[in-house]
Every structure is written in structure tokens, then in C-alpha cells.
Amino acid sequence: MFIGHFAVALAAKRVAPRTSLGTLFTAAVLPDVIWPVLVMTGVERVVIEPGNTAFTPLNFVSYPWSHSLLMVVLTGGVAGAIYAWRQGYPRGGIVVALLAISHWVLDWFTHRPDLPLYPGPSPLLGLGLWNSIPATMLVEGAMFLTGAWLYATFTQAKDRTGRYAYWSLIGFLILVYVGNAFGSPPPNDLTIGIVGTLGSAILLGWALWADRHRTPRNAAGVAEDASRIGTPRR
């Protein structure tokens, strides 16, 4: 799954309004932020195999440290705890942890059986939505449009930048998604690692930038919540 992860992050802004969209994006794709680094260092392995599934040519041979359920729960829990501690916002910390864990759940729906439960000789799980391009795009597209609508109706632009930065981000994600579905396979795993790392940095920075120029429509309620819990540093 790709834009489905971002859909959940966009919707989560309503639950944790004081958490920046950049942080929510990072949490929702945390395993995919870790994974390219492990691929480039040889810790995890992916093979380009057109036809592996209808939607992606990638054969995820081994990725127990970034994508096993146990490690996703651990990394998500640690990320959520650190966020709650540094920002003084427990609700945001819980949402960060749950977003990271949601990544495995959503991947379970889309991947063929290649997701481990834990590092080592684990069963491999996956329901295989990726075996159908139309079904994948229908499910993810509906999720993404819903998430984009929920964020857009919960927040409002502070200025022109807030309007164009957000909607251009949404448009860019859609273009990348369509390109991944119908474009040519990457040439090698090193390219996957480099593009994945750079792409994550760009998207997460873009989300942070757009969110800084938007504010919840019920800003008074958010301010009241902040006064009760403590104002986060970021």
C-alpha cells in the first residue's frame, strides 16, 4: 500500500490536531522510512521481479527488521513514547504509535504472503490485494480521497501558501501513485533505496511545510486543549 498510508495520516489530524502533518506522515510510513536504508546496507533484501504481483514488480525477499509485526509495534511504540515525552502531548504520542502499527495492517491487506510476524523463521502473511490493479486502486483511491477531504475540512489555510502547498502535495502523491502502478520497474535495488530515502524526505518535509500554513478550523478548542495539557515545542 502507498497512498493508503498517507490517507490514514491525513485523517489522524482530526484526532491529534496539535501534531504536525509531517509527523503524522512519518509515523504512518515509518517502516518504509527504515526499509530503504536497510536495503542499501544489505540488511534486508528486495528483488525486482516483474509479475510478482499485478501492482508491483518488487519481490520483498526479506524485511523482518522493518516490516515484521513485532518490530513495527516496537518501533511505533518507541516513536510514540518519544514524541509524547518531547512534546508533552500524550494523545499525539498514542496516535503516532497507532499510525506506525497501522502500516503493517494495511500492508497485510495488499501484500502477497511475505509479511513476517517477527524476525527469524516466522509465518508469512498477506491477503494479496496487489494481485488486482483495479481493486487496489479502487480501495486506496477511496481511502486517499476520504483522508484528503477529512484533513481539508478540518483545517483551513492561513494564507495562499497553505492552500497551494496542501493541494499540490495531494496532487503529487496521486501522480506518484499512478506512476508506480503503470511505470517501468526500477533498474536495481540500490535505486530503490536511494529513491525511497529521498522521496520520503521530500514528502515528509512537504507535509510539514503545508501544515505550518494551515490551522484547525476550531482553533479555539485546540488552544484550550493545549492549555490543559501543555504546549508542545513542535
RAGIDA-V501599 format. One record per run of one state. SS is the DSSP state (H for helix, E for strand, C for the rest). FROM is the first residue (numbers start at 0). LEN is the number of residues. Records with the same first field share a line. If there is no record, write none. Layout:
SS->FROM-LEN ; FROM-LEN
This chain:
C->0-2 ; 12-8 ; 28-1 ; 40-4 ; 48-9 ; 62-1 ; 67-1 ; 87-2 ; 110-4 ; 116-7 ; 125-3 ; 131-1 ; 157-2 ; 182-6 ; 212-1 ; 216-2 ; 229-5
H->2-10 ; 20-8 ; 29-11 ; 63-4 ; 68-19 ; 89-21 ; 128-3 ; 132-22 ; 159-23 ; 188-24 ; 218-11
E->44-4 ; 57-5 ; 114-2 ; 123-2 ; 154-3 ; 213-3
